[in-house]
């Protein structure tokens, strides 16, 4: 095996394992203080474990059935893809179970299992105590084994969203570096849906000023690890991804803190924690596609959305989301999706989703330019 392939494998494996800090940290955040949250943490970690198992059993094959990763030493796989409208309309794929798979495919499957666990823990974070055991497992099976793999296939596995650059000349198609949409927006919006359906907390809801900062650090480490894990095939972009993730997190934390100090007249540690997480989440889609100054803007917007989203969820709708998972992950993830289309500068992304290997927008080597998504490529 070539040295470069071995390094890519080792890098992705290490970052996938570090990425497990994300579902663990989110579970601890949702649990809150130990005196009232030990049961919640246990239930969420159980749901995350179920998601990992179902992802490895079938979810990964649904997600990446039609593609392979030559940078990880993986050879093409025999697979099936459902394309109801012809080339570029892939809705579903299948390549069989992970039996005697190559190392590269196993590492990629582990990385996606971490993503599935994160989605499930985020989705169940505010409502896990209100669900019976069978309901908890059912949500984990559905989200980790079907919903996340479907969105992942459409985004990264050669599905229809990624193909819109080739089929409809919509720029490079849907571009999402490490999961602003399929992981964070999906998990956060599922959490909001659960709260709305259950009506949880309609009598009284408020901010939790006792969020454990250690749990936030663990979750932040997981987000950074997943952002960096995508750099195994674009190593020269690795320093920019790392800097941009931290710049966005810092800007969001600062803006959220200043806003709350201005609005309430005092320092709110919980909002600082939410802001830091929201900034890192918002960077997930755009981290390699823009300079640090742009990521400071991305983080600042995420930081402003965090207290506003918290007020909407907890004070207006009176839903019980004390850890702020919906604004910090759901709202920030949605903003991270939009940020790529609005702010990508074209310095990176050449050839993404099969667009621009030669000329794009009349420029040789042009990357993803979100400001002109409808321009027909040359």
C-alpha positions in Angstrom: 0.0 0.0 0.0 1.4 3.4 -0.9 2.7 5.6 1.9 0.2 8.4 1.0 -2.7 5.9 1.2 -1.5 4.6 4.6 -1.3 8.1 6.0 -4.8 8.9 4.7 -6.1 5.8 6.4 -4.4 6.5 9.7 -5.6 10.2 9.6 -9.2 9.3 8.9 -9.3 6.5 11.5 -7.9 8.8 14.2 -10.3 11.6 13.4 -13.3 9.2 13.2 -12.5 7.9 16.7 -12.0 11.5 18.0 -15.3 12.4 16.4 -17.1 10.1 18.9 -16.6 12.9 21.3 -19.5 14.7 19.5 -22.4 12.4 20.5 -20.8 11.8 23.9 -20.6 15.6 24.5 -24.1 16.3 23.2 -25.4 13.5 25.4 -23.8 15.1 28.5 -25.0 18.5 27.6 -28.6 17.3 27.2 -28.3 15.5 30.5 -27.2 18.6 32.4 -26.2 18.4 36.0 -25.5 14.9 37.3 -28.1 15.1 40.0 -30.9 15.1 37.4 -29.3 13.9 34.2 -27.6 10.5 34.7 -30.6 8.7 33.3 -30.8 11.0 30.3 -27.1 10.5 29.5 -27.5 6.8 29.7 -30.5 6.7 27.4 -28.8 8.9 24.8 -25.6 6.9 24.8 -27.7 3.7 24.3 -29.5 5.4 21.3 -26.1 6.4 19.9 -24.8 2.8 20.2 -27.9 1.5 18.4 -27.2 4.1 15.6 -23.6 2.9 15.3 -24.7 -0.7 14.9 -27.4 -0.1 12.4 -25.2 2.3 10.4 -22.5 -0.4 10.1 -25.1 -3.1 9.4 -26.9 -1.4 6.5 -26.8 2.4 6.7 -23.3 2.8 5.2 -24.2 0.6 2.3 -27.3 2.7 1.6 -25.2 5.8 1.8 -22.0 5.0 -0.1 -23.1 2.0 -2.2 -22.5 3.7 -5.5 -19.1 5.3 -4.7 -15.6 4.3 -3.5 -12.7 6.1 -2.0 -9.5 5.5 -4.0 -7.5 7.9 -1.7 -8.1 5.3 1.1 -7.0 2.4 -1.1 -10.5 1.2 -1.8 -11.2 -0.4 -5.1 -14.6 0.0 -6.9 -17.5 -2.0 -5.4 -20.3 -3.9 -7.0 -23.3 -1.8 -6.2 -26.8 -0.9 -7.3 -28.3 2.7 -7.4 -31.9 3.7 -8.0 -32.0 6.5 -10.6 -35.7 6.9 -11.4 -35.0 9.9 -13.8 -31.8 8.7 -15.3 -28.2 9.6 -14.7 -27.7 12.1 -11.8 -31.1 11.3 -10.1 -29.8 8.8 -7.6 -32.2 8.4 -4.6 -30.9 5.1 -3.1 -27.9 2.8 -3.4 -26.9 -0.6 -2.0 -23.5 -2.4 -2.0 -24.1 -5.2 0.4 -23.0 -5.6 4.0 -19.5 -4.9 5.3 -18.2 -8.5 5.1 -14.5 -8.9 4.5 -14.3 -5.2 3.4 -11.1 -3.4 2.5 -9.5 -1.2 5.2 -10.5 2.0 3.4 -14.1 1.0 3.3 -14.1 0.0 7.0 -12.6 3.4 8.0 -15.1 5.3 5.9 -17.9 3.2 7.4 -16.7 4.1 10.9 -16.7 7.8 10.1 -20.3 7.7 8.9 -21.3 5.6 11.9 -20.1 8.5 14.1 -22.2 10.9 12.0 -25.3 8.6 12.5 -24.7 8.5 16.2 -24.4 12.3 16.4 -27.7 12.7 14.5 -29.6 10.3 16.8 -28.3 11.9 20.0 -29.1 15.4 18.8 -32.6 14.3 17.7 -33.4 12.6 21.0 -31.6 15.1 23.3 -34.5 17.1 24.5 -37.1 14.3 24.6 -35.3 11.1 25.5 -36.8 10.9 29.0 -40.3 11.1 27.6 -39.9 8.2 25.2 -40.4 4.6 26.3 -37.5 2.2 25.6 -38.9 0.8 22.4 -39.7 4.2 21.1 -36.1 5.3 21.7 -34.7 2.4 19.9 -37.2 2.9 17.0 -36.0 6.5 16.5 -32.4 5.4 16.6 -33.0 2.7 14.0 -34.9 5.0 11.7 -32.6 8.0 11.9 -29.3 6.1 12.0 -30.2 3.3 9.6 -32.4 5.1 7.0 -32.8 8.9 7.2 -29.2 9.9 7.8 -27.9 7.4 5.1 -30.4 8.8 2.6 -29.4 12.4 3.1 -25.8 11.3 3.2 -26.2 9.5 -0.1 -27.8 12.5 -1.7 -25.0 14.7 -0.4 -21.8 12.7 -0.5 -22.7 9.3 -2.1 -23.4 10.4 -5.6 -27.1 11.2 -5.2 -29.3 13.7 -6.8 -28.4 16.8 -4.6 -24.7 16.5 -5.4 -25.5 15.9 -9.0 -27.5 19.1 -9.6 -24.3 20.8 -10.8 -24.1 18.4 -13.7 -27.8 17.9 -14.3 -29.2 21.4 -13.8 -26.0 23.5 -14.0 -26.5 24.7 -10.4 -22.9 25.5 -9.7 -21.1 22.5 -8.2 -24.3 21.0 -6.9 -25.0 20.7 -3.2 -21.7 21.2 -1.4 -21.3 20.4 2.3 -17.8 19.8 3.6 -18.5 17.8 6.8 -22.2 17.7 7.5 -23.8 21.1 8.2 -26.9 19.6 6.6 -26.9 15.8 7.0 -25.7 15.8 10.6 -26.3 19.1 12.4 -29.4 20.6 10.7 -31.0 17.1 10.5 -30.4 16.3 14.1 -31.4 19.8 15.4 -34.6 19.9 13.3 -35.5 16.4 14.4 -35.1 17.6 18.0 -37.4 20.5 17.2 -40.0 18.2 15.6 -39.9 15.9 18.7 -40.5 18.8 21.0 -43.4 20.2 18.8 -45.1 16.8 18.5 -44.8 15.9 22.2 -45.5 19.5 23.4 -42.7 19.0 25.9 -42.3 21.9 28.3 -45.3 24.0 27.2 -46.1 24.9 30.8 -42.7 26.4 31.6 -39.4 26.5 29.8 -36.3 28.5 30.4 -32.5 28.6 29.9 -30.3 26.2 31.8 -27.6 28.3 33.4 -25.8 25.2 34.7 -24.7 23.6 31.4 -21.5 21.6 32.2 -18.6 23.4 30.3 -16.7 20.1 30.2 -19.4 18.5 28.1 -19.3 21.5 25.7 -15.5 21.1 25.3 -16.0 17.4 24.5 -18.7 18.2 21.9 -16.6 21.0 20.4 -13.7 18.5 20.1 -15.9 16.2 18.2 -17.1 18.9 15.8 -13.5 19.9 15.1 -12.5 16.3 14.5 -15.2 15.7 12.0 -14.3 18.9 10.2 -10.7 17.8 9.9 -11.6 14.2 9.0 -12.7 15.4 5.5 -9.2 16.6 4.7 -7.7 13.2 4.0 -8.0 13.7 0.3 -7.1 17.5 0.3 -4.2 17.6 2.8 -3.0 21.1 1.7 -6.4 22.5 2.8 -6.1 21.1 6.3 -4.6 24.1 8.1 -7.3 26.4 6.7 -10.1 24.0 7.8 -8.6 24.0 11.4 -8.2 27.8 11.6 -11.6 28.5 10.0 -13.4 26.2 12.4 -11.9 27.8 15.5 -12.3 31.4 14.1 -16.0 30.7 13.4 -16.5 29.2 16.9 -14.7 32.1 18.6 -16.7 34.7 16.7 -20.0 33.1 17.4 -19.2 32.7 21.1 -18.2 36.4 21.3 -21.3 37.7 19.5 -23.7 35.5 21.5 -22.1 36.6 24.8 -22.1 40.3 23.9 -25.7 40.2 22.7 -26.9 38.5 25.9 -24.9 41.0 28.0 -26.6 43.9 26.1 -30.1 42.3 26.3 -30.0 41.1 29.9 -27.3 43.2 31.5 -25.2 40.3 32.7 -22.9 37.5 31.5 -24.6 34.3 30.5 -22.2 31.4 30.5 -24.7 29.0 28.9 -25.1 31.3 25.9 -21.3 31.5 25.5 -21.3 27.7 25.4 -24.1 27.5 22.8 -22.4 30.2 20.7 -19.1 28.4 20.6 -20.9 25.2 19.4 -23.0 27.1 16.9 -20.0 28.7 15.3 -18.2 25.4 14.9 -21.3 23.8 13.5 -21.9 26.7 11.0 -18.3 26.2 9.7 -18.9 22.6 8.9 -20.2 23.3 5.4 -17.9 26.1 4.3 -14.6 25.6 6.2 -12.3 24.9 3.2 -14.1 27.2 0.8 -13.4 30.7 2.2 -10.8 32.7 4.1 -10.8 33.2 7.9 -12.3 36.7 7.6 -15.3 35.2 5.9 -15.6 32.5 8.6 -15.6 35.2 11.2 -18.7 36.6 9.5 -20.2 33.1 9.4 -19.5 32.6 13.1 -20.9 36.1 13.9 -24.2 35.3 12.2 -24.4 31.9 13.9 -23.7 33.7 17.2 -26.5 36.1 16.7 -28.9 33.3 15.6 -28.2 31.4 18.8 -29.8 33.7 21.4 -32.6 34.6 19.0 -33.3 31.0 18.3 -33.2 30.2 22.0 -35.7 32.9 22.7 -38.0 31.6 20.0 -37.9 28.0 21.1 -38.0 28.5 24.8 -39.8 31.8 25.4 -42.2 32.1 22.5 -43.0 28.4 21.7 -42.3 27.4 25.4 -40.5 24.2 24.5 -38.2 22.5 26.9 -34.7 22.6 25.3 -32.5 23.6 28.2 -29.3 22.7 26.5 -30.1 24.8 23.4 -29.6 21.9 21.0 -32.1 23.3 18.5 -30.5 26.8 18.0 -26.9 25.7 18.5 -27.1 22.8 16.1 -30.3 23.0 14.1 -30.3 26.8 13.3 -26.5 26.9 12.9 -26.6 23.9 10.6 -29.2 25.5 8.4 -27.1 28.7 8.3 -24.0 26.6 7.5 -25.8 25.2 4.4 -26.7 28.7 3.1 -23.2 30.1 3.9 -21.6 27.9 1.2 -23.8 29.2 -1.5 -23.5 32.8 -0.4 -19.9 33.1 0.6 -17.7 30.4 -1.1 -14.9 32.3 -2.9 -13.9 29.8 -5.7 -10.4 29.1 -4.5 -11.2 25.5 -3.6 -13.5 22.8 -4.9 -12.2 22.2 -8.4 -13.8 19.1 -9.8 -16.3 18.6 -6.8 -19.3 16.5 -7.8 -17.9 16.2 -11.3 -18.0 19.9 -12.1 -15.1 22.1 -13.2 -12.3 19.6 -13.8 -11.1 21.8 -16.6 -12.9 25.1 -17.0 -15.6 26.5 -14.8 -17.2 30.0 -15.3 -14.6 30.5 -18.0 -11.7 30.1 -15.5 -9.2 27.2 -15.5 -9.0 25.6 -12.0 -12.0 27.5 -10.7 -13.5 26.1 -7.5 -16.9 26.4 -5.9 -18.3 30.0 -6.3 -21.5 30.2 -4.4 -22.4 33.7 -5.5 -23.1 32.5 -9.1 -24.8 29.2 -8.6 -27.0 29.4 -11.8 -24.2 30.2 -14.2 -23.8 27.6 -16.9 -20.3 26.1 -16.8 -18.1 26.2 -19.8 
